[in-house]
Amino acid sequence: MTAEVTRLAGHSLAAFPFSPAISLLLVEDQKTETRGAPTMLRSDRSPVVPSSRSGLQRAGRALAVGGCCLLLAAGAARAAAPNLVANGGFDSSLAGWDLALAPNSAVWQPTDAAGLVGSGGVRLVTSVFQVSIFKCIPVTAGKSYVFGASTWRRTPQDPDGIAEAQLSFYGNTSCDAIDLPLAFEISAPATSQERWIPIAGVANAPPGAQTARMSLVLRKAGFPNGLMSAWFDNAFAREGNCAPGANTLCLNDGRFAVVATWRTASGASGTAGALSFSDDSGSLWFFAADNAEVVVKVLDACALNSRFWVLAGGVTSVKVDLLVTDTRTGVSRIYRNPQGTPFAPIQDTSAFATCP
Ligand SMILES: [Ca+2]
């Protein structure tokens, strides 16, 4: 049995596949082995480039001996809601992206938002007002689309500006003739810090729309002198209504929204930070982004028992209210952990009777 070890915030996950349907997932804090990539800086204040998986592999061996926490999770097929943005992860190049509006400004770099080895991102740099890269994707009028990317801005030494994702709809198949009004535009805040920040929005394709131009944009606020740069990764656009954000996980191909609130015994409280882990799972943090408190996943088990399942495990004893919403139907489920109680595993295999 071979463990697949991956990193989650400041923790490590080791997944032991027992069978195609069942896996054993070990979670352990391995800060000394794996922490830091999302927040470390190089001397030039750009995102850290992952170097190897050796640290994760060492963590995996440690887990095999003494993992602290245990989740038993059943795997199931996911409903397909494909990412319409091909090469949105910039694995090895900028292939498929139109660079016409970013002359000499877009460069592929081996810097990945999730710290993955073998996948990179794109750096945009500009001395002028605005540059962007874009591609044309097919859409269906009347359908809702969630879109976005991860961004890294150099602040505060760069000129003021924003890094944003845009989706604009067109009434033809090539995104270049009848320009319908810009239907939606989203942006990362100009005060964004030097870390990867997910940005996302939801847009409805207007009547007559056949395509949409998906753009990653770097724009100065006004016309200050100097170079401004930003990194982008994990661009996406897919059918759906859930917009992932700093406090929202969108799971099962962007269909289920997960948000949580927490409160300590001394009265401190807040909304949990959200870190996406995969299309099906993510983590929630309360006190620091590298200190995961709850891991949650939503699985499509429609073929097994005509339900979507909600599974979660926590390493906390504070009060937690976990809200999961099927954004396609509006149906919600809430899971509560009482104050001062070790977080009880959630294995709700009848959570949502909203198939397909
Ligand atoms: Ca990437």
Boltz pocket constraint, residues with backbone or C-beta under 6 A from the ligand:
constraints:
  - pocket:
      binder: B
      contacts: [[A, 88], [A, 89], [A, 90], [A, 91], [A, 111], [A, 112], [A, 113], [A, 119], [A, 120], [A, 121], [A, 233], [A, 234]]
      max_distance: 6.0
